[in-house]
Amino acid sequence: MTSEPFALQHPAAGPYEPLHTFHPRRSPLGRDRADALVRLWPGLGLAVHDETSWPRTPSGALDTATLFGRAAPLVLEIGPGMGEATAAMATQEPERDLLAVEVHLPGVAGLLLLVERAGLTNVRVGYGDALHLVRTGIEAGTLDEVRAFFPDPWPKARHHKRRLVAPDHVRLLVSRLRIGGLIRTATDWPSYAEQMRMVLAGDPGLEPVDEDRAGRPVTAFERKSAAAGRAAVDLRFRRVR
Ligand SMILES: C[S@@+](CC[C@H](N)C(=O)[O-])C[C@H]1O[C@@H](n2cnc3c(N)ncnc32)[C@H](O)[C@@H]1O
């Protein structure tokens, strides 16, 4: 197999996102995951940084109805990690389509395997920077929900500029939500939870719903942080205007 289709090209830093919310990492794939990419990517994968490979609407946005083969409420998950919770949620919600975008290739492959094992038809897996996809490919007002669970493993204040839940990113995500759509996030760091609350509450388009995990399965990251004694805080906000 050639690694070519999975070469991650970072978009040039634009005016809206001078820093990335992730550190590019290289990890060995292993045989099962490499094999999963070869078998499953053509039917289930989306090369986020190669727009020419996307099904596109006349306006040039990602044509999600063609991608999923149906028109259904669309959930975007940013950073599913290895995808266990993603696959569990997609199983619970067959009436919704779930586009999970991950920048870490073993996670992409891991989720593809879980999708295959569970026989899920409502999941597609993007490889690359989810914010790039949102900016370039998702039409305004079209998402039913945006999820980012434990998006940032960096608790230190000096990392705050890299955080996903930052005003510019939130404004971008809110613009792509339908009115009434939800943005959901979770963190295991109390200070980051506080910052997330402030940033989300500060967006003029959002109102708080509750701090309920609302059926969210335990994620792999959460399991590790719980073992280290840190409890998760969930936040749910709704687009109201
Ligand atoms: C701490 S992990 C949590 C993974 C998973 N949600 C869980 O709870 O187990 C954060 C994940 O978000 C991914 N990530 C961060 N920023 C991203 C972005 N802009 N686009 C896509 N993935 C991103 C990272 O690669 C990483 O896998």
The ligand as an SDF file (V2000), in Angstrom:
LIG
                    3D

 27 29  0  0  0  0  0  0  0  0999 V2000
   -7.3910   13.8020   24.0200 C   0  0  0  0  0  0  0  0  0  0  0  0
   -7.8940   13.0130   22.5280 S   0  0  0  0  0  0  0  0  0  0  0  0
   -9.5660   12.4850   22.9230 C   0  0  0  0  0  0  0  0  0  0  0  0
  -10.0780   11.4490   21.9640 C   0  0  0  0  0  0  0  0  0  0  0  0
  -11.5240   10.9510   22.2150 C   0  0  0  0  0  0  0  0  0  0  0  0
  -12.4990   12.0170   21.9850 N   0  0  0  0  0  0  0  0  0  0  0  0
  -11.6550   10.3860   23.6070 C   0  0  0  0  0  0  0  0  0  0  0  0
  -12.2810   11.0780   24.4430 O   0  0  0  0  0  0  0  0  0  0  0  0
  -11.1230    9.3040   23.8590 O   0  0  0  0  0  0  0  0  0  0  0  0
   -8.1690   14.3900   21.4270 C   0  0  0  0  0  0  0  0  0  0  0  0
   -8.2230   13.9660   19.9780 C   0  0  0  0  0  0  0  0  0  0  0  0
   -8.6080   15.0650   19.1840 O   0  0  0  0  0  0  0  0  0  0  0  0
   -7.8480   15.0350   17.9870 C   0  0  0  0  0  0  0  0  0  0  0  0
   -7.8830   16.4120   17.4370 N   0  0  0  0  0  0  0  0  0  0  0  0
   -7.5010   17.5570   18.0600 C   0  0  0  0  0  0  0  0  0  0  0  0
   -7.6960   18.6300   17.2730 N   0  0  0  0  0  0  0  0  0  0  0  0
   -8.2380   18.1300   16.1060 C   0  0  0  0  0  0  0  0  0  0  0  0
   -8.6620   18.7440   14.8990 C   0  0  0  0  0  0  0  0  0  0  0  0
   -8.5720   20.0660   14.7350 N   0  0  0  0  0  0  0  0  0  0  0  0
   -9.1550   17.9430   13.9210 N   0  0  0  0  0  0  0  0  0  0  0  0
   -9.2510   16.5940   14.1070 C   0  0  0  0  0  0  0  0  0  0  0  0
   -8.8560   15.9620   15.2250 N   0  0  0  0  0  0  0  0  0  0  0  0
   -8.3590   16.7310   16.2160 C   0  0  0  0  0  0  0  0  0  0  0  0
   -6.4900   14.5340   18.4210 C   0  0  0  0  0  0  0  0  0  0  0  0
   -5.7590   13.9610   17.3450 O   0  0  0  0  0  0  0  0  0  0  0  0
   -6.8840   13.4790   19.4560 C   0  0  0  0  0  0  0  0  0  0  0  0
   -7.0520   12.2010   18.8750 O   0  0  0  0  0  0  0  0  0  0  0  0
  1  2  1  0
  2  3  1  0
  2 10  1  0
  3  4  1  0
  4  5  1  0
  5  6  1  0
  5  7  1  0
  7  8  2  0
  7  9  1  0
 10 11  1  0
 11 12  1  0
 11 26  1  0
 12 13  1  0
 13 14  1  0
 13 24  1  0
 14 15  1  0
 14 23  1  0
 15 16  2  0
 16 17  1  0
 17 18  1  0
 17 23  2  0
 18 19  1  0
 18 20  2  0
 20 21  1  0
 21 22  2  0
 22 23  1  0
 24 25  1  0
 24 26  1  0
 26 27  1  0
M  CHG  2   2   1   9  -1
M  END
$$$$
